[in-house]
């Protein structure tokens, strides 16, 4: 089975190499901003001509918005656009790939804006692309040229940048490349929030078909803030709360930053402000790394153990509007957990079932199937008025998610797909209508 994986390595560049990294990322940003100005000038020209009553067919032709068209236009303009005062151009100092990446990013942004404007793109409405600022995240991408893992497994070679030392061993990817079971598709160079440089190698890997330890097992996963995840097996995964744990250090670093001379219009920030900003960024970077590590361990364990994983379709964007819980919900990263489960269950040969957003998993009794009319958030213990079941609220929700598999048309013999479990709405069952001995027939359609 062929899968696309990304191998991310921290780099240990010299000062000259770090300066070259910043130059390449700046070249990408320059190409993006320059071609964005060309596209915007073209649209403004057409609007001006249209205001003068010129026929639509006689307007100035559109600039080609495709990645190929923007790249071709950049090649025609790069000499003049990058000319210095002494008459020389600086574009040749960087790899041609970074300029192509800037044009490709602009083409994708314009395509998304146009699709959103026409109502063909889901989600919030997108505005016209904006210029990338100097303080934006530094990154550039290479798709051709020399991208190689060196034989010592502690260095890698990138186009025009040469050989760079890595902070960790690259043997895992090197084995695939030597066996011929992997090939590098692209390399993305980024600077993290803590100032460290990383390279992400997107590779096509040929791996043997894998199977979970319990292929016929189904587990319901109820995500939350008190516990990061409550499993239908009864296991409680504690929430590390990395951001809360770092609040004292973050407040101290922010106060130190506020006392320094920061950037103002027409004035550069002081060197002490830059150092304080770097310390703050390193703290945020360490929190993000710890959170990423915890989520990867959780999702890998679930995908490796169970054949079917059931999660809820949470409205995370809506939950973040709660100003009292927004920070803790963002720190839990519910959306990232679901994203990782989608591809990890596919890699392991399992199935991910996504329950309907309006499924009353917390209000439904996992024993008899009766749905309570109301259940306050402060009620952490679920008590069924019909069968008398007393159970933890989150564990009850996880059991209902697991039971959803038996009521949903899920083909467990065809692994690696995501199933959206949607059910017909059903009114709240009256008290006493269920029995503890068995689940009533109406249970098959209960949802909000």
N, C-alpha and C positions, 0 to 999 in steps of 0.2 A: 504494500500500500504506500502510495506517495503522499506525503504531507508537506506543507510549507511551514517551516519553523524559523524563529529568529534567535540567534545566539548573541547575547549582549555581553560585552567585555569592557571593563574599565581600562583606560589607557594611562600610561606614564610617559607623557611626551617631554622632550626638552623644551627650554624656553623658546628656542627658534621654531620648533615644531608647533608649539602652542600658538605662536604668532601666525604661522602659516594656516593653522586651523581657523583662526579668527578672520584671516584674509579671505579664505575660501567661503566661509559663511557670509561675510560681508559682500562678496561678489554675487552670491545667490540673491541676497536681499536687494542689491543694486539692480540686477536684471529684472527682478519682480517689480520693483517700484518704477523702473524706466518703462517697461512694457505696459504697466498699468496706466501710466500717464499717457502713453500712445493711444490706448483703447479709450480712455476717458475723453481725450481731445477729439477723437473720431466721433464719439457719441454726442459731445457738445456741438460739434460742427454740424452734424445731421439735425440736431434740434434747432439750431439757429437757422439753417436753410429751410426747415419745415415752417418756422415762424414767418418767413418771408413769402410763403405761399408757393414754394417750389414743389413740383410734383414728386411723389414718392419715388418714381422710377429715375428721376434725374438727380436724386440726392447723392452725396459722396458715398461710395461703396463702403460697406462694413469692413473693418479689419478682421482677418481670419482669427477666431478665438481658439482654435485647436492648439494643442501643444506643438504640433508640427508647424502650424502657421506662425505662432508666436516665436518659435525658435528660428525660423527662417527670417522673420522680420528683425530679430535681434542680431543675427549674423550680418545683416545688411547695415545695421546702425551701430554696431559695437565699437568700430574704430573711432567714430565721431563722438559717441557717448562717453567713452572712457579716455578721451584725449586730455593730457596734462597741459600745463602752461608752456612747457618746453616743446610741445608738439608730439611727444611720445604717448603711446597708449599703454595702460596697465592691465588690460584684460588677459593678456597672454601669461601673466604671472601666476594665474590660477588654472586649474583644470577646466576644460570646456564643459565637463559634466555638471558643475555647480550652476552654470548659467542655464543649461538645459533643464535642471531641476527647478530653478526659479520660474522658468516659462511654464513648466508642467504644473507647478503649484498654482500659478495664476490661471491657467486654463481650467483647472478643477474648480477654483473659487468662482470664476465667471459662469461655469456650467451650473454650479449649485445655485448661484444667485438667479440665473435665468429660470431654472426649474422651479425655484421657490416663488418667483414672481408670477409664473403661469399656473401655480397651484399643483404642480406635479411632484413636489418634494414634501415629504412628511416633516412634522416638527414645526418649530417656531419660524416665522418669516425671516428670511435672510436679507440683509442690506447689501448695497454695492461694496465690493472689496475695498479695504482701506490700505494705505501705505504701511509697510512694515517699518517700525521705529528701530533706532539703534539699541534700545534696551530690550527688544524682543528676544525670544529664545534663539540661541545660535544653533543652526543645524544646516547640513548639506548632505546630498545624496549622490552616490556613484553607482552607475549601472553598467558601465563598460570600463575597459582598461585593466590594469594589473591589480587584482584583488586576491591576495595570496596569504595563506597561513605558512609561516616559515617552519623549517624542520625542527628547530629547537623548541617549538610550541610555546614560546614566550614572546614572539614578535609576529606582527602581521604587516603586510605591505599594501598601501593604498595608492591610487593614481596620483601622480605628481607630488604627493606628500612623502613618499618613500616608506622606509621601514620604521615602525613605531613599536615600542615595547608595551606589552600588556601587563596588567597587575595580577593576572591569574593565568593558569595553564589552559591552553586551547586544545587539549588532547581529545576531548569529546567530539568536537567538530573535525579535527584533523583525522581521526580514525575513519569517519564517513568519507572524507575526501580521498584518502588513500585507498580505501576499498572500492571506490567508485559508486558508492551508494548515496552520494550527496554532491550537490553543486551549488555554488554561490550565485544568487540572482542579483543582489545589490548590497551595498554597504551604506549605512546612514550614520553620519558623525554628528553627535550632539554634545552640548555642554549642559551638565546637570545644574540643579539649583544651588548646589554647594560649590560650584566652580570646577568640578572634575569633568574630564572628557570621557565619553563613552562611544563605542562603535557597535552598531547592531547589524549583524550579517544575516540577511534574509536568504534562507537556503531551501532547496527542494531536497527532501530526505526520503530515501526508500527504506521503510522500516517494515519489519515483520508484523503480521496481524497479531494484535494483542487482545487479551480478554481479561475482564475484571476478575478478582478473586472469587466473587459470588455473582456469576452472570444472571442468575434468576432472582437475585435479591433486589428489592425496591426500598428506597429510603426517602422519607419526606424531610425537607430542610426548611425550618422556619427561622428566617433571619430577624435579628432584633438588635437592640442597643444594650440591654442588660447583659444578655449573652449574645455573642456574635452569631451563633447558630445553635438551634435546639433540634436534634435529630429524633426521628420517630423510634429509633432504637433505645432512646432514653439518655443518650450521651449529650452532655452540655459542653459546648465549645466556648470557653470564656472569651470575652471581648478584651483585647489587650489595652485598648484606649490609649494608643501611642500619643495622640495629640494632647489629651488631658494630662498625661504624665510629663509632657514637655512644656506645659504652660508656664511654669515658674521660670524656666530658662528663657523661654520666648519673650515673656514680659520684660525680663531683665535686659535682654538684647535689644528689644524695641525701645526701652527707655534710654539706653545708651546711644542708640541711633538718633533718637529725637534731640539729643543734646548736641549733636554735631552739625556742622554747616552743610546742609544738603544742597541739591541742585536748585537753582532759581533761574528765571528767564534772563539769559545773557551772562550767567555766571556758572562756572563748573563747581561740582562738589569738592569738599576738602578731602585730603588723603585719609584722614581719620574717619570721615563719613564712609568712604569706600571700604575701609577695613571693617568698620562696624556692620556695614551692609553685607559684606562677605561672611562675617560670623553668623549673622541672622540667616542667611541663605543656607549655610552649612547645617544649622539646626533643623530648618525645614526639610532639607535633603535627607538627614538622618531619620526623621519621622516618616517620610515617604518610603524610604528603604525598608524600615522595620514593618510598616504596614503592608508593603508589597510582599515581603517574605512570609508574613503570617497568612495572608490570603492565598498565596501559592501553596503553602503546606496544607491548608484546609481543602482547597479544591482538588489538589492532587490525591489526597487521601480518599475523598469521596469517589472520584472517578476510578481509582484503582481498586476499590473494595466492592462497589455496588454496580449492578448492571443497569439499573434505572434510578435516576435521581429526579426528584420532583421538587420544584421551587415555585414561588409565587411571582406573578407579573406585577411587581411593585411600581407604583407611581412615585419614583424617587424625586423627580423634579417638583411634584406637588408637596411631598414630605419636607423638602428643604425650605418651603415657605413658612414652616413653623419656626419662628425665631427662637423658641426655647429648646428645640431639639436639633436645629439645623447643623450645628457644629458636630454633634455626636453622630448624626446620621451620615454626614459627609465623611467622618473619620472611619465609619464602618465599611464604606464603599460597597453598598449592595449591588450597584450596577456592574462593578468590576468582578464581583463574585459570579454573577450570572454569565458574564462574558467569558470568563475563564472556564466555567463548567461547560459551555457550549462546545468549545474546541477540544477540551480534555476528554470529555466523554466520547467524542468522535474518534480521537486518537486511541482510546482504550477499547473501542468497540462497544460502548454502552449507549444509553439513550437518555436524553434530557427531556423531561415533561414540564412544560410551563403552564401552571394553573391559571385559570381566568382571573383577571384582576378583581372581579366582584364576587368571587367565591367566598362565602362566609366561613372560612376555615376556623376562626377563633370562636364563632358563635355556635358551631355545629358540634353536637355530642359525638365523640368518636366511638361510643359504645352502641347507642341506639339510633343515632341520626337525627334527633330532634334539634331544631334550630331555635335558639333563644331570640326573643324579640330585641332585647337590649343587653349590652355587655360593656360596662364602662372600662376605660383604659386602666383605671386604678385597681380593678378586680383582677388580681394575678392568679387566682384559683378558679377554675371552671367547675361549677356545680350544676348537674343536670336535674331539672325538676321532674323529669319523666322516669328515669331509671336510677337516679340517685348517685350517679358516677361523680366522684370528686377527683380532679386531676389538675396538674399545673396547666395554666392557660396555654403556654407556648408548646408544651409537649402534646396537648390535645390538638393544636393546629397542625403540628408535624404529623401526627397520626392520620388526620383527615387528608393531608396531602398525599401520604403514602396510600391510603385507601382509594384515592382518586384514580390510581393506576388500574385497579380492577374494574372501574366503571368507565374507562376511556378506551377507545379503540387504538391500542398501542401494539404494534407488531414487534415483539421483543426479538424476533428472529432476524430482523434487518437493523443492525446497530448503526450508530453514528449519525442519528438524525434528531432533530428537535421537534417535539410535538406540542402544539398549543391545545391544551385541554379546555374547551369551552363547553358550557352546559346551558340548558334552557333555564330561564328564571323560574323560581318557585316561591310561593308565598311561605311565610313563616309557619311552621307546623304548630298547631295548638298544643298547649301543655297536656301531657298525659297521652298523646296520640301514638307515641312510640313504645316499644317494648325492649327490655334488656336482652331477651333471648335472641332476637334477630333484628336485622335492619329492615324497616318497612320499604315497600316498593317505591314510595314517593321519594326515597332518599336518592334515587338515581338522577333526579333533576333539580336538586336543591342548589340554588345559587342566587345572587343578587346582581 
